[in-house]
Amino acid sequence: MHENRNMDKRARAGAAPEGVAWVTGAGSGIGRALAIRLAREGWNVAASARTAGDLVTLAAESPGRIRAFPLDVTDAEAVRKTVSGIEQDLGPLDLAVLNAGTYARDSAADFDAAAFRATIEVNLMGAVHCLAALMPGMMARGSGHIAVVSSVAGYVGLPGAAAYGASKAALINMCEALHPELTARDVRLSLINPGFVDTPLTRKNDFPMPFLISAEAAVDYIMAGLKRQRFEIAFPWKMVLSMKFLAALPARLRLAATRRLVRGRPQP
């Protein structure tokens, strides 16, 4: 608890936190931009991703501040060893941002159980493996901050995102369930719900992406939310408001709206 208070005071004073942060999915997109921002603000950053080459170029952008720890988050034992290795090399983790994720468009016509499982393994179980490795140490120390990256897609089911949306909805529910217990042990938990962010993953999308923002803008939102110790960090506000409004509609109206998103839907 004392360590967290000191970090909060330094953050309010505008000084570098000088803590140890771990970012998964740091090879590109939001994770990469966040790792660079944390390093610039004085954090010692452990960066993880599956592609070692991406981590090499990332570490070169902030020599001495970013260390590469290649990792596939679907491997629970590898995650445990990586967390242990980070803490042996850099010290106890003050912040962990669980950002690793994937997306593949799906449909009822071509529903594939193996593809669904692959999405769940990365987006949901990857975060679960990281939490299982992180929470015991942080709870024992009575300090630390974990941020789980979900999505506004977890608010409501959308055509083409059955697996992705299910994984993100599960993350939201899981974080809400864990938050009270972690708070009681002086461990902070944040839930990050971005809308559309311009990343290599979203550039593959072949559909309109309303309220699209840059990865750097996303990091601005994330850093502000983390410093304010917010539980939910959701952005941009227009996308968040739209999705929460849709989720709040009666099922008849909500499903009528989402039917309009189905590709090749029969005309009435």
Residue, then its C-alpha position, 0 to 999 in steps of 0.5 A: m500500500h505504501e508503495n502505491r501511495n508513493m507512486d500516486k504522489r509522484a504521478r500527481a506531482g508530474a514526476a516519473p513513476e519509476g516503477v516496473a511495468w509489463v505490457t503484453g501484445a506490445g509488438s504493435g498497435i496499442g501495446r507498442a504505443l503504450a510501452i513507448r509512452l511508459a518508457r518515456e515517462g520513466w517506467n522500466v518496461a517489460a514488453s511481451a509479444r509472440t514476434a521477437g522481431d517486433l520486440v527488438t525494434l520496440a526495445a531499440e526505440s527506448p534503449g535501457r528502458i524497454r526489455a523484450f520478453p517474447l511470450d505466447v500468452t496461450d501457454a500458461e507455464a510460459v506466462r508464469k516463467t515470464v512473470s518470474g523472469i521479469e521480477q527477477d530481472l527488473g523487480p516486482l511489477d507495479l503495473a501490468v497491462l494485459n493487452a494481447g488479443t486477436y480478431a477474426r471475422d466469423s458468421a453463422a454460415d461458416f461457424d468454426a469451433a476451432a477458430f472460435r476456440a483460438t480467439i478465446e485462447v488468446n483474448l480470454m485465456g491469455a488474460v487468465h494465465c497472466l492474472a493467475a501469475l500476477m495476482p498472488g504476488m501483488m496480493a501478498r505485497g498489498s500493491g500493484h495495478i493490473a489493467v485488462v484490455s477488453s473492448v466496447a464490443g463486449y457490451v453487446g453482441l454484433p454480427g461478425a464478432a461472435a467469438y471476439g465479442a464473447s471473449k471481450a464480454a467475458l473479460i468485462n464480467m471477470c474483471e467486475a467479479l475480481h475487482p472487490e477482492l483485489t481492492a480489499r487486498d490493495v491491488r488496483l484493477s482497471l478495465i480498458n474498453p477501446g472503440f475502433v483504434d487504428t492498428p495493424l489488426t483493424r486495418k484488415n477490416d473491410f467495414p466502416m469503423p466509426f469514431l476511429i482514433s490513432a493508437e497514440a490517442a488511445v494511449d492518451y486515454i489509457m494513461a489518463g485513466l490509469k493515473r486517475q485510478r479509474f476502474e473502467i477506461a472506455f473511449p472514445w466517448k461517442m463510440v462508448l455512448s453509442m454502444k452502451f445505448l444499444a446495449a440498454l435497448p430492449a432486446r427487440l429493438r437492439l436485435a432489430a438494429t444489429r440485424r442491419l449489420v448482417r452482410g447479404r441480409p435478405q431484403p424485407 
